[in-house]
Amino acid sequence: MPELPEVEVVRAGLAPAVTGATVTQVTVFDERSLRRHGGPSEDFIDRLVGSTFASAERRGKFLWLPLRALPKMKEISLESGAKRGSSVEFDDSPSISETAVVIHLGMSGQVLLREPEAALDRLTRIRIDVTHPQHGQLRVDFVDQRIFGSMAIDSLVTAPDGAGDLVPSQVAHIARDPMDARFDDAKFLASLARRNTGIKRALLDQTLISGIGNIYADEALWASRIHYNQPTSTLSRPRAKTLLSEVRLVLGKALAEGGTSFDAQYVNVNGASGYFSHSLNAYGQHGEPCPRCGRPIVREQFMNRGSHFCPWCQRVR
């Protein structure tokens, strides 16, 4: 499943192409990709056509494109020097509406930018044609092999963390990610110390810290020399702070390298793969020598997936 680096790479690629772009046509090829939308495909299409995207935002593994509010009419009074009465004109100052298109990539979702005449991928589920003031006509294709991802129009609400940010209601329960400038380190460390669970379970809890999945949890735990099942309550504050620092380092490096691609399922908006897979120390390396001590990396079953670690370097303490 795409994690923070992969979703951020997609968001950064979308932003310059969709910000200020107006939707001219929407085609839904598979309604299963609208499972999180509160209505039929006709509702999704009708509400989106004619709208303008205001930006491209992300929290954790969720993307959303806020919709710009339609121009408001205002009444202008005509006084002396002109014919008395009133006139109506449009207020064209940019403002954000109370809705956004929410995009969740699921296991295999892709958001691809294409020229309007480009051939459609056979796994395209939703096609959005837009016109951009600078870039002209473009196509935004939502491609999804396994159909676990989705698009939906959702209302924007004030995030419950008190910072005043607007987020889709479907994303309101998601915590900030550690790359967010407003991420509260002290609050996270205190919450971690109060929990009675394994450390990897805590890292995967998107209500505690978002954007981290199986790949980057394994990598950060390996870098911190912490076993994936180490109880959170037994982690000293210095070790917990080291882990948070390693999480940021791993995510930052993966971002710089375009994310992690093991196959063609994760690509950026231009269809290119990331290459952080060449930098992995633990995830997917079972049977290979640990880069630190030379002993074999081990894979164990964990939450219907696998955990990769070095049993020598990462012992439960």
PyMOL commands that set and color helices and strands:
alter all, ss='L'
color gray80, all
select helices_A, chain A and resi 4-18+31-34+41-48+169-171+185-194+199-204+214-224+232-234+237-256+276-279
alter helices_A, ss='H'
color red, helices_A
select strands_A, chain A and resi 22-28+52-53+57-59+62-68+72-78+85-91+96-104+109-114+124-132+136-144+150-158+166-168+298-302+305-309
alter strands_A, ss='S'
color yellow, strands_A
deselect
rebuild
show_as cartoon
